[in-house]
Amino acid sequence: MLGNRRHIPAPIKEQIVSMALKIRDKQRIAELMDVGTSTVYRVVQKAFRTGSVTCQPLQCGGPRALSGIQIAFIESCIERTPDIYLVELQAELYDAYGIIISLSTISRTLK
């Protein structure tokens, strides 16, 4: 059942792992740390499998097409010429950075 889960901070999980190296009784560790026995098994297993007690989130989405500097460049082009077209911004980016960016990417960036 997912409704009874709670967040356990990383320092507590690290303490569980260090206790597991000294105390073999997982039930006793669970009682001392006020967590479930399955949590102790899961944390210890993750620590030995990955070397970390926490999951590292995957980067969302793909790599970014424009860097922060290139976005600032687009903004400066708009400040300089407020009625500039997306096609003209695309040409400015190509002239300045040698990159070809789609019009939809430029439009989404401006939003």
All heavy atoms as an XYZ file, in Angstrom:
864
protein
N       0.838     -1.172      0.000
C       0.000      0.000      0.000
C       0.888      1.243      0.000
O       1.797      1.367      0.797
C      -0.892     -0.031      1.240
C      -2.123      0.768      1.065
S      -3.444      0.165      2.119
C      -3.162      1.098      3.574
N       0.663      2.184     -0.901
C       1.508      3.364     -1.021
C       1.138      4.466     -0.045
O       1.900      5.387      0.155
C       1.433      3.911     -2.450
C       1.981      2.997     -3.535
C       1.757      3.624     -4.898
C       3.436      2.701     -3.319
N      -0.010      4.403      0.598
C      -0.464      5.481      1.449
C       0.316      5.630      2.744
O       0.281      6.667      3.371
N       1.053      4.601      3.172
C       1.741      4.689      4.442
C       3.229      4.996      4.304
O       3.977      4.853      5.256
C       1.542      3.399      5.240
C       2.074      2.183      4.509
O       2.545      2.293      3.401
N       1.969      1.036      5.141
N       3.660      5.406      3.165
C       5.066      5.752      2.965
C       5.357      7.133      3.509
O       4.510      8.006      3.514
C       5.426      5.703      1.487
C       5.462      4.300      0.960
C       6.124      4.262     -0.375
N       6.206      2.876     -0.798
C       7.042      2.461     -1.709
N       7.837      3.286     -2.301
N       7.079      1.194     -2.044
N       6.592      7.324      3.956
C       7.020      8.637      4.406
C       8.449      8.848      3.964
O       9.204      7.890      3.745
C       6.887      8.781      5.919
C       7.803      7.877      6.708
C       7.590      8.079      8.201
N       8.283      7.054      8.951
C       9.402      7.269      9.637
N       9.951      8.459      9.665
N       9.971      6.292     10.299
N       8.840     10.102      3.856
C      10.196     10.431      3.433
C      11.173     10.173      4.573
O      10.945     10.588      5.702
C      10.272     11.897      3.004
C      11.666     12.342      2.714
N      12.341     11.932      1.590
C      12.525     13.130      3.410
C      13.556     12.461      1.608
N      13.688     13.183      2.696
N      12.246      9.483      4.263
C      13.295      9.246      5.241
C      14.529     10.002      4.742
O      15.032      9.723      3.648
C      13.599      7.748      5.387
C      12.328      7.025      5.838
C      14.738      7.510      6.359
C      12.419      5.536      5.824
N      15.031     10.962      5.514
C      16.184     11.763      5.082
C      17.429     10.899      4.853
O      17.601      9.843      5.481
C      16.395     12.742      6.235
C      15.117     12.746      6.997
C      14.507     11.402      6.801
N      18.297     11.378      3.977
C      19.515     10.643      3.626
C      20.401     10.350      4.845
O      20.956      9.244      4.930
C      20.286     11.401      2.552
N      20.574     11.291      5.800
C      21.411     10.950      6.962
C      20.874      9.765      7.771
O      21.652      8.948      8.274
C      21.395     12.229      7.805
C      21.087     13.320      6.842
C      20.208     12.699      5.812
N      19.556      9.639      7.856
C      18.956      8.497      8.561
C      19.241      7.211      7.793
O      19.584      6.175      8.370
C      17.435      8.698      8.743
C      17.145      9.968      9.531
C      16.796      7.481      9.384
C      17.612      9.950     10.959
N      19.129      7.280      6.474
C      19.410      6.099      5.658
C      20.877      5.690      5.782
O      21.185      4.497      5.851
C      19.069      6.384      4.186
C      17.587      6.521      3.926
C      17.331      6.810      2.469
C      15.860      6.966      2.173
N      15.609      7.241      0.756
N      21.775      6.682      5.825
C      23.191      6.360      5.995
C      23.445      5.720      7.350
O      24.271      4.809      7.475
C      24.020      7.628      5.820
C      24.040      8.123      4.394
C      24.592      9.538      4.248
O      24.970     10.147      5.271
O      24.636     10.020      3.106
N      22.729      6.173      8.361
C      22.861      5.586      9.684
C      22.342      4.148      9.692
O      22.919      3.275     10.351
C      22.116      6.430     10.711
C      22.442      6.070     12.132
C      21.836      7.057     13.120
O      21.026      7.901     12.743
N      22.224      6.928     14.373
N      21.283      3.891      8.956
C      20.756      2.529      8.844
C      21.810      1.614      8.236
O      22.039      0.496      8.711
C      19.450      2.509      8.014
C      18.310      3.164      8.799
C      19.073      1.086      7.602
C      17.049      3.381      7.983
N      22.483      2.095      7.197
C      23.507      1.280      6.538
C      24.671      1.020      7.491
O      25.171     -0.109      7.585
C      23.991      1.957      5.233
C      25.185      1.225      4.653
C      22.869      2.014      4.224
N      25.116      2.045      8.211
C      26.236      1.844      9.136
C      25.841      0.893     10.261
O      26.664      0.091     10.714
C      26.729      3.179      9.687
O      25.756      3.762     10.519
N      24.597      0.954     10.719
C      24.138      0.022     11.743
C      24.064     -1.400     11.187
O      24.358     -2.362     11.901
C      22.767      0.450     12.273
C      22.809      1.693     13.130
S      21.173      2.237     13.627
C      20.819      1.024     14.897
N      23.690     -1.529      9.925
C      23.571     -2.855      9.318
C      24.926     -3.543      9.220
O      25.003     -4.776      9.235
C      22.931     -2.744      7.939
N      25.992     -2.753      9.146
C      27.330     -3.348      9.109
C      27.722     -3.913     10.470
O      28.526     -4.841     10.546
C      28.352     -2.303      8.659
C      28.189     -1.788      7.235
C      29.152     -0.648      6.961
C      28.382     -2.908      6.230
N      27.161     -3.363     11.543
C      27.506     -3.795     12.895
C      26.478     -4.758     13.477
O      26.820     -5.717     14.149
C      27.629     -2.568     13.803
C      28.724     -1.623     13.380
C      28.706     -0.363     14.203
C      29.688      0.646     13.604
N      29.481      1.972     14.114
N      25.206     -4.469     13.230
C      24.115     -5.283     13.776
C      23.498     -6.078     12.634
O      23.055     -5.504     11.642
C      23.027     -4.386     14.422
C      23.628     -3.492     15.496
C      21.905     -5.237     14.987
C      22.656     -2.459     16.040
N      23.481     -7.376     12.758
C      22.943     -8.215     11.683
C      21.420     -8.312     11.727
O      20.794     -8.640     10.745
C      23.540     -9.618     11.756
C      25.014     -9.650     11.528
C      25.309     -9.382     10.088
N      26.754     -9.391      9.881
C      27.325     -8.796      8.886
N      26.612     -8.154      8.000
N      28.622     -8.822      8.745
N      20.811     -8.021     12.852
C      19.377     -8.173     13.030
C      18.637     -6.963     12.438
O      18.609     -5.889     13.025
C      19.049     -8.333     14.517
C      17.579     -8.612     14.764
O      16.872     -8.956     13.795
O      17.145     -8.479     15.922
N      18.061     -7.159     11.268
C      17.374     -6.065     10.574
C      16.131     -5.600     11.343
O      15.790     -4.424     11.328
C      16.965     -6.487      9.156
C      18.102     -6.989      8.309
C      19.119     -5.926      8.003
C      20.058     -6.401      6.939
N      21.437     -6.484      7.347
N      15.478     -6.536     12.029
C      14.296     -6.177     12.822
C      14.686     -5.218     13.947
O      13.994     -4.243     14.214
C      13.649     -7.450     13.395
C      12.406     -7.184     14.227
C      11.261     -6.609     13.401
O      11.077     -6.978     12.248
N      10.502     -5.704     13.983
N      15.806     -5.464     14.587
C      16.275     -4.598     15.677
C      16.623     -3.207     15.147
O      16.289     -2.195     15.765
C      17.505     -5.233     16.357
C      18.082     -4.426     17.454
C      17.201     -4.504     18.688
N      17.843     -3.732     19.747
C      17.224     -2.876     20.534
N      15.937     -2.719     20.426
N      17.874     -2.210     21.440
N      17.256     -3.135     13.993
C      17.582     -1.840     13.370
C      16.296     -1.084     13.061
O      16.192      0.119     13.310
C      18.423     -2.039     12.086
C      19.782     -2.653     12.428
C      18.607     -0.722     11.348
C      20.575     -3.093     11.224
N      15.312     -1.795     12.542
C      14.026     -1.171     12.215
C      13.377     -0.588     13.459
O      12.845      0.527     13.434
C      13.104     -2.184     11.545
N      13.447     -1.309     14.576
C      12.871     -0.807     15.825
C      13.620      0.415     16.336
O      13.014      1.397     16.774
C      12.900     -1.911     16.892
C      11.941     -3.044     16.619
C      12.155     -4.217     17.571
O      12.999     -4.110     18.490
O      11.474     -5.235     17.383
N      14.951      0.366     16.282
C      15.762      1.488     16.778
C      15.570      2.754     15.948
O      15.565      3.867     16.481
C      17.246      1.104     16.802
C      17.658      0.059     17.846
C      19.094     -0.373     17.605
C      17.486      0.622     19.245
N      15.412      2.573     14.642
C      15.326      3.728     13.753
C      13.877      4.130     13.457
O      13.636      5.080     12.728
C      16.055      3.439     12.433
C      17.538      3.138     12.600
S      18.424      4.455     13.434
C      18.311      5.740     12.259
N      12.929      3.390     13.991
C      11.508      3.666     13.805
C      11.110      3.665     12.327
O      10.466      4.584     11.816
C      11.122      4.999     14.471
C       9.613      5.190     14.535
O       8.897      4.180     14.650
O       9.159      6.347     14.446
N      11.558      2.620     11.636
C      11.195      2.409     10.234
C      10.767      0.950     10.085
O      10.967      0.144     10.998
C      12.366      2.728      9.264
C      12.751      4.183      9.330
C      13.572      1.838      9.534
N      10.229      0.625      8.947
C       9.827     -0.749      8.690
C      11.015     -1.629      8.343
O      12.059     -1.160      7.881
N      10.847     -2.921      8.567
C      11.911     -3.873      8.246
C      12.222     -3.870      6.753
O      13.382     -3.933      6.354
C      11.492     -5.296      8.681
O      11.061     -5.248     10.038
C      12.640     -6.266      8.569
N      11.177     -3.758      5.944
C      11.397     -3.732      4.492
C      12.191     -2.493      4.087
O      12.986     -2.542      3.140
C      10.067     -3.785      3.747
O       9.267     -2.672      4.076
N      12.009     -1.393      4.818
C      12.780     -0.180      4.527
C      14.261     -0.424      4.802
O      15.124     -0.006      4.025
C      12.267      1.000      5.379
O      10.900      1.229      5.068
C      13.066      2.254      5.110
N      14.555     -1.099      5.889
C      15.954     -1.402      6.217
C      16.567     -2.249      5.109
O      17.653     -1.945      4.611
C      16.053     -2.118      7.582
C      17.494     -2.563      7.841
C      15.567     -1.220      8.700
N      15.859     -3.299      4.687
C      16.372     -4.151      3.611
C      16.575     -3.353      2.323
O      17.593     -3.495      1.644
C      15.421     -5.327      3.350
C      15.542     -6.444      4.347
C      14.586     -6.605      5.346
C      16.604     -7.340      4.301
C      14.693     -7.630      6.269
C      16.719     -8.365      5.211
C      15.766     -8.508      6.203
O      15.871     -9.522      7.109
N      15.595     -2.522      1.986
C      15.670     -1.753      0.744
C      16.825     -0.762      0.760
O      17.576     -0.638     -0.213
C      14.337     -1.039      0.504
C      14.213     -0.405     -0.856
C      12.814      0.143     -1.151
N      12.259      0.947     -0.069
C      11.230      0.575      0.716
N      10.659     -0.597      0.542
N      10.777      1.378      1.658
N      17.020     -0.045      1.882
C      18.090      0.956      1.980
C      19.451      0.278      1.917
O      20.361      0.730      1.206
C      17.929      1.784      3.277
C      19.169      2.610      3.552
C      16.713      2.683      3.187
N      19.613     -0.819      2.647
C      20.894     -1.528      2.659
C      21.193     -2.093      1.281
O      22.321     -1.997      0.773
C      20.889     -2.631      3.744
C      22.114     -3.524      3.618
C      20.824     -1.996      5.123
N      20.184     -2.664      0.652
C      20.382     -3.236     -0.684
C      20.785     -2.151     -1.691
O      21.696     -2.342     -2.486
C      19.109     -3.945     -1.140
C      19.264     -4.670     -2.461
C      17.980     -5.350     -2.880
O      16.891     -4.841     -2.625
N      18.093     -6.489     -3.524
N      20.109     -0.986     -1.633
C      20.447      0.103     -2.550
C      21.868      0.605     -2.295
O      22.618      0.896     -3.217
C      19.460      1.253     -2.413
C      19.726      2.394     -3.389
C      18.810      3.562     -3.172
C      17.411      3.275     -3.546
N      17.133      3.053     -4.946
N      22.256      0.683     -1.024
C      23.602      1.169     -0.688
C      24.681      0.234     -1.223
O      25.688      0.687     -1.769
C      23.742      1.331      0.822
N      24.471     -1.060     -1.090
C      25.469     -2.007     -1.581
C      25.463     -2.131     -3.096
O      26.494     -2.373     -3.712
C      25.279     -3.376     -0.926
C      25.700     -3.404      0.511
C      24.813     -3.811      1.495
C      26.966     -2.999      0.899
C      25.189     -3.835      2.828
C      27.355     -3.010      2.230
C      26.470     -3.424      3.198
N      24.294     -1.944     -3.695
C      24.186     -2.058     -5.149
C      24.721     -0.828     -5.873
O      25.422     -0.945     -6.873
C      22.731     -2.319     -5.541
C      22.551     -2.710     -6.992
C      21.101     -3.035     -7.328
N      20.252     -1.887     -7.092
C      19.189     -1.875     -6.282
N      18.843     -2.968     -5.629
N      18.473     -0.794     -6.109
N      24.400      0.380     -5.352
C      24.755      1.608     -6.068
C      25.834      2.444     -5.379
O      26.378      3.356     -5.983
C      23.515      2.506     -6.237
O      23.078      2.947     -4.949
C      22.396      1.780     -6.955
N      26.088      2.163     -4.092
C      27.059      2.973     -3.367
C      26.455      4.240     -2.788
O      27.157      5.067     -2.234
N      25.155      4.404     -2.926
C      24.466      5.582     -2.419
C      23.140      5.142     -1.804
O      22.560      4.143     -2.224
C      24.206      6.578     -3.548
O      23.439      7.667     -3.089
N      22.678      5.899     -0.804
C      21.411      5.552     -0.159
C      20.232      6.260     -0.804
O      19.085      6.006     -0.462
C      21.446      5.860      1.355
C      22.425      4.963      2.053
C      21.735      7.322      1.612
N      20.492      7.156     -1.724
C      19.416      7.889     -2.384
C      19.469      7.650     -3.882
O      20.517      7.336     -4.446
C      19.530      9.404     -2.124
O      20.794      9.855     -2.595
C      19.395      9.715     -0.650
N      18.330      7.814     -4.534
C      18.252      7.697     -5.992
C      18.701      9.017     -6.612
O      18.317     10.088     -6.141
C      16.825      7.396     -6.440
S      16.228      5.800     -5.933
N      19.481      8.929     -7.636
C      19.878     10.117     -8.375
C      18.865     10.329     -9.488
O      18.692      9.451    -10.334
C      21.285      9.959     -8.964
C      22.360      9.725     -7.924
C      22.460     10.864     -6.929
O      22.312     12.018     -7.292
N      22.667     10.532     -5.665
N      18.166     11.467     -9.482
C      17.160     11.679    -10.521
C      17.796     11.797    -11.900
O      18.894     12.349    -12.044
C      16.496     12.994    -10.110
C      17.506     13.683     -9.270
C      18.309     12.608     -8.605
N      17.101     11.251    -12.853
C      17.541     11.383    -14.232
C      17.250     12.800    -14.705
O      16.302     13.436    -14.254
C      16.804     10.383    -15.122
C      17.024      8.917    -14.784
C      16.109      8.056    -15.649
C      18.458      8.519    -14.979
N      18.069     13.276    -15.624
C      17.833     14.607    -16.164
C      16.573     14.555    -17.008
O      16.402     13.669    -17.842
C      19.016     15.055    -17.016
C      18.880     16.454    -17.537
C      20.116     16.884    -18.319
O      21.078     16.162    -18.405
N      20.059     18.046    -18.900
N      15.692     15.486    -16.773
C      14.436     15.529    -17.513
C      14.668     16.075    -18.914
O      15.376     17.058    -19.083
C      13.408     16.394    -16.785
S      12.907     15.712    -15.215
N      14.043     15.462    -19.875
C      14.112     15.950    -21.244
C      15.455     15.697    -21.897
O      16.341     15.058    -21.351
N      15.587     16.233    -23.065
C      16.824     16.084    -23.799
C      17.781     17.219    -23.505
O      17.499     18.103    -22.698
N      18.927     17.207    -24.159
C      19.871     18.295    -23.952
C      19.295     19.614    -24.477
O      18.531     19.636    -25.445
C      21.095     17.866    -24.758
C      20.602     16.858    -25.725
C      19.406     16.218    -25.101
N      19.622     20.682    -23.839
C      19.102     21.993    -24.211
C      19.745     22.466    -25.513
O      20.945     22.328    -25.719
C      19.367     23.013    -23.110
C      18.756     22.625    -21.777
C      17.245     22.649    -21.879
N      16.628     22.073    -20.710
C      15.790     21.054    -20.731
N      15.472     20.489    -21.864
N      15.267     20.591    -19.621
N      18.923     23.013    -26.386
C      19.410     23.484    -27.686
C      20.115     24.822    -27.552
O      21.030     25.126    -28.315
C      18.256     23.590    -28.674
N      19.680     25.631    -26.580
C      20.256     26.963    -26.392
C      20.845     27.088    -24.996
O      20.223     26.684    -24.019
C      19.177     28.036    -26.584
C      18.580     28.168    -27.978
C      17.375     29.095    -27.954
C      19.622     28.684    -28.949
N      22.023     27.674    -24.916
C      22.625     27.929    -23.611
C      22.059     29.233    -23.043
O      21.351     29.978    -23.726
C      24.142     28.032    -23.750
O      24.492     29.212    -24.457
N      22.392     29.514    -21.805
C      21.935     30.742    -21.168
C      22.453     31.983    -21.877
O      21.746     33.000    -21.991
N      23.670     31.909    -22.381
C      24.258     33.049    -23.103
C      23.509     33.289    -24.412
O      23.245     34.439    -24.783
C      25.756     32.798    -23.363
C      26.506     32.766    -22.025
C      26.348     33.842    -24.296
C      27.939     32.346    -22.116
N      23.153     32.213    -25.092
C      22.426     32.350    -26.353
C      21.015     32.885    -26.118
O      20.513     33.685    -26.915
C      22.397     31.006    -27.076
C      23.786     30.576    -27.534
C      23.874     29.109    -27.872
O      23.021     28.317    -27.480
N      24.927     28.734    -28.583
N      20.390     32.496    -25.005
C      19.070     33.031    -24.674
C      19.176     34.519    -24.361
O      18.338     35.323    -24.793
C      18.447     32.250    -23.502
C      18.150     30.816    -23.951
C      17.179     32.925    -23.001
C      17.749     29.888    -22.831
N      20.218     34.901    -23.636
C      20.436     36.323    -23.341
C      20.678     37.101    -24.632
O      20.240     38.251    -24.767
C      21.609     36.486    -22.389
N      21.355     36.469    -25.594
C      21.582     37.106    -26.888
C      20.263     37.363    -27.607
O      20.042     38.446    -28.168
C      22.505     36.226    -27.747
C      22.713     36.734    -29.138
C      23.554     37.806    -29.390
C      22.052     36.156    -30.210
C      23.749     38.279    -30.680
C      22.232     36.619    -31.493
C      23.084     37.688    -31.722
N      19.369     36.374    -27.570
C      18.047     36.545    -28.199
C      17.297     37.697    -27.534
O      16.706     38.545    -28.220
C      17.223     35.242    -28.097
C      17.836     34.161    -28.982
C      15.769     35.467    -28.490
C      17.188     32.802    -28.814
N      17.347     37.737    -26.211
C      16.665     38.820    -25.486
C      17.245     40.178    -25.851
O      16.507     41.157    -26.011
C      16.766     38.583    -23.979
C      15.943     37.415    -23.503
C      16.203     37.077    -22.040
O      17.152     37.637    -21.442
O      15.453     36.253    -21.500
N      18.562     40.252    -26.003
C      19.167     41.543    -26.371
C      18.787     41.943    -27.790
O      18.613     43.133    -28.077
C      20.684     41.485    -26.218
O      21.267     40.634    -27.193
N      18.642     40.964    -28.675
C      18.194     41.264    -30.042
C      16.783     41.837    -30.021
O      16.470     42.779    -30.755
C      18.229     40.008    -30.914
S      19.877     39.461    -31.368
N      15.932     41.288    -29.168
C      14.549     41.771    -29.075
C      14.511     43.157    -28.447
O      13.726     44.018    -28.864
C      13.687     40.769    -28.292
C      13.551     39.487    -29.110
C      12.316     41.351    -27.980
C      12.891     38.345    -28.370
N      15.361     43.410    -27.444
C      15.413     44.743    -26.840
C      15.880     45.784    -27.852
O      15.397     46.906    -27.887
C      16.347     44.742    -25.630
C      15.765     44.043    -24.426
C      16.751     43.961    -23.277
O      17.853     44.563    -23.370
O      16.435     43.292    -22.282
N      16.836     45.376    -28.685
C      17.378     46.283    -29.699
C      16.364     46.523    -30.813
O      16.198     47.645    -31.286
C      18.676     45.680    -30.255
C      19.478     46.610    -31.115
C      20.817     46.017    -31.549
N      20.654     44.759    -32.280
C      21.165     43.594    -31.886
N      21.860     43.494    -30.785
N      20.971     42.510    -32.611
N      15.672     45.467    -31.233
C      14.684     45.560    -32.309
C      13.430     44.804    -31.873
O      13.305     43.605    -32.130
C      15.245     44.935    -33.612
O      16.550     45.410    -33.845
C      14.363     45.238    -34.796
N      12.479     45.472    -31.217
C      11.304     44.786    -30.679
C      10.415     44.111    -31.715
O       9.728     43.153    -31.400
C      10.533     45.898    -29.966
C      11.520     46.978    -29.738
C      12.520     46.878    -30.835
N      10.435     44.586    -32.955
C       9.555     43.993    -33.973
C      10.295     42.977    -34.846
O       9.899     42.728    -35.981
C       8.924     45.094    -34.830
C       9.963     45.944    -35.545
O      11.146     45.900    -35.151
O       9.582     46.661    -36.483
N      11.325     42.338    -34.302
C      12.115     41.366    -35.063
C      11.317     40.066    -35.226
O      10.568     39.653    -34.345
C      13.472     41.110    -34.364
C      14.420     40.348    -35.277
C      13.289     40.413    -33.037
C      15.863     40.310    -34.771
N      11.431     39.445    -36.389
C      10.749     38.194    -36.677
C      11.579     37.011    -36.187
O      12.793     37.118    -36.001
C      10.508     38.050    -38.187
C       9.445     38.968    -38.722
C       9.786     40.137    -39.392
C       8.102     38.672    -38.564
C       8.818     40.993    -39.892
C       7.118     39.517    -39.067
C       7.476     40.670    -39.726
O       6.510     41.512    -40.211
N      10.899     35.886    -35.998
C      11.603     34.687    -35.554
C      12.661     34.254    -36.569
O      13.743     33.804    -36.196
C      10.615     33.541    -35.321
C       9.659     33.684    -34.133
C       8.704     32.501    -34.090
C      10.419     33.806    -32.835
N      12.354     34.407    -37.842
C      13.307     34.047    -38.890
C      14.565     34.913    -38.777
O      15.684     34.431    -38.954
C      12.661     34.207    -40.289
C      13.663     33.957    -41.389
C      11.474     33.278    -40.423
N      14.366     36.181    -38.446
C      15.519     37.072    -38.286
C      16.319     36.694    -37.043
O      17.561     36.749    -37.059
C      15.042     38.520    -38.204
C      14.404     39.013    -39.497
C      13.722     40.361    -39.355
O      13.243     40.682    -38.238
O      13.670     41.079    -40.368
N      15.640     36.289    -35.970
C      16.353     35.819    -34.778
C      17.150     34.553    -35.090
O      18.277     34.381    -34.626
C      15.368     35.541    -33.643
C      14.808     36.743    -32.911
C      13.711     36.307    -31.946
C      15.902     37.482    -32.169
N      16.562     33.699    -35.904
C      17.241     32.479    -36.317
C      18.528     32.818    -37.083
O      19.578     32.225    -36.841
C      16.291     31.651    -37.184
C      16.785     30.285    -37.561
C      15.774     29.552    -38.434
O      15.132     30.156    -39.297
N      15.639     28.264    -38.200
N      18.440     33.802    -37.974
C      19.615     34.223    -38.741
C      20.662     34.864    -37.831
O      21.869     34.636    -38.004
C      19.196     35.191    -39.844
N      20.217     35.666    -36.843
C      21.143     36.290    -35.891
C      21.905     35.227    -35.095
O      23.110     35.351    -34.870
C      20.392     37.222    -34.935
C      19.837     38.474    -35.587
C      20.909     39.521    -35.834
O      21.979     39.461    -35.197
O      20.676     40.399    -36.686
N      21.186     34.206    -34.659
C      21.836     33.120    -33.912
C      22.850     32.387    -34.779
O      23.933     32.024    -34.317
C      20.791     32.129    -33.391
C      20.078     32.514    -32.112
C      18.893     31.593    -31.862
C      21.033     32.460    -30.936
N      22.505     32.175    -36.036
C      23.441     31.505    -36.936
C      24.680     32.367    -37.167
O      25.798     31.859    -37.142
C      22.768     31.168    -38.268
C      23.702     30.436    -39.202
C      23.990     29.090    -38.981
C      24.308     31.089    -40.267
C      24.868     28.410    -39.817
C      25.182     30.418    -41.106
C      25.463     29.087    -40.871
O      26.339     28.411    -41.684
N      24.475     33.664    -37.375
C      25.614     34.561    -37.607
C      26.521     34.661    -36.378
O      27.743     34.679    -36.498
C      25.130     35.960    -37.995
C      24.474     35.994    -39.366
O      24.709     35.055    -40.163
O      23.710     36.950    -39.630
N      25.908     34.733    -35.193
C      26.686     34.945    -33.976
C      27.323     33.655    -33.444
O      28.460     33.677    -32.971
C      25.802     35.569    -32.900
N      26.590     32.540    -33.498
C      27.069     31.316    -32.863
C      27.245     30.136    -33.806
O      27.737     29.091    -33.404
C      26.101     30.900    -31.737
C      26.066     31.908    -30.616
C      25.053     32.849    -30.533
C      27.053     31.927    -29.646
C      25.012     33.774    -29.511
C      27.038     32.844    -28.618
C      26.009     33.768    -28.561
O      25.989     34.687    -27.540
N      26.798     30.284    -35.050
C      26.949     29.205    -36.021
C      26.049     28.009    -35.746
O      26.359     26.901    -36.143
N      24.927     28.248    -35.052
C      24.001     27.157    -34.756
C      22.699     27.365    -35.511
O      22.278     28.492    -35.741
C      23.713     27.036    -33.246
C      23.148     28.336    -32.687
C      24.945     26.618    -32.490
C      22.664     28.230    -31.261
N      22.095     26.264    -35.911
C      20.805     26.313    -36.592
C      19.753     25.836    -35.600
O      19.766     24.688    -35.169
C      20.808     25.437    -37.854
C      21.877     25.924    -38.834
C      19.437     25.430    -38.503
C      22.099     25.019    -40.027
N      18.864     26.735    -35.223
C      17.809     26.450    -34.254
C      16.470     26.601    -34.952
O      16.267     27.536    -35.727
C      17.902     27.429    -33.056
C      19.243     27.299    -32.355
C      16.767     27.207    -32.082
C      19.476     25.970    -31.694
N      15.557     25.691    -34.671
C      14.246     25.763    -35.311
C      13.457     26.961    -34.784
O      13.695     27.453    -33.690
C      13.448     24.477    -35.057
O      13.082     24.407    -33.700
N      12.518     27.404    -35.593
C      11.673     28.533    -35.204
C      10.828     28.193    -33.979
O      10.604     29.045    -33.120
C      10.773     28.942    -36.376
C      11.503     29.426    -37.626
C      10.493     29.750    -38.728
C      12.362     30.624    -37.325
N      10.382     26.931    -33.874
C       9.568     26.546    -32.717
C      10.392     26.574    -31.424
O       9.880     26.948    -30.376
C       8.956     25.173    -32.937
O       9.963     24.188    -33.080
N      11.675     26.240    -31.506
C      12.542     26.300    -30.320
C      12.711     27.743    -29.876
O      12.646     28.054    -28.679
C      13.903     25.668    -30.602
O      13.719     24.294    -30.956
C      14.823     25.761    -29.401
N      12.895     28.638    -30.813
C      13.038     30.059    -30.480
C      11.729     30.573    -29.867
O      11.753     31.269    -28.871
C      13.420     30.870    -31.739
C      14.792     30.439    -32.238
C      13.416     32.370    -31.436
C      15.183     31.016    -33.582
N      10.616     30.179    -30.444
C       9.327     30.612    -29.931
C       9.082     30.099    -28.506
O       8.659     30.860    -27.632
C       8.219     30.110    -30.866
O       6.960     30.424    -30.345
N       9.387     28.820    -28.266
C       9.219     28.253    -26.921
C      10.153     28.911    -25.917
O       9.776     29.131    -24.764
C       9.468     26.750    -26.945
C       8.315     25.938    -27.477
C       8.494     24.459    -27.211
N       9.795     23.948    -27.611
C      10.069     23.433    -28.808
N       9.126     23.386    -29.725
N      11.262     22.990    -29.096
N      11.330     29.259    -26.349
C      12.291     29.921    -25.466
C      11.787     31.295    -25.055
O      11.952     31.711    -23.911
C      13.664     30.054    -26.166
O      14.123     28.746    -26.505
C      14.676     30.725    -25.267
N      11.159     31.992    -25.978
C      10.653     33.340    -25.670
C       9.442     33.290    -24.739
O       9.193     34.248    -24.024
C      10.290     34.058    -26.972
C      11.481     34.404    -27.868
C      10.995     34.981    -29.184
C      12.420     35.352    -27.159
N       8.706     32.181    -24.763
C       7.534     32.075    -23.882
C       8.006     31.919    -22.473
O       7.498     32.337    -21.517
C       6.659     30.907    -24.267
C       5.921     31.147    -25.552
C       5.045     29.967    -25.889
C       4.337     30.221    -27.195
N       3.512     29.133    -27.626
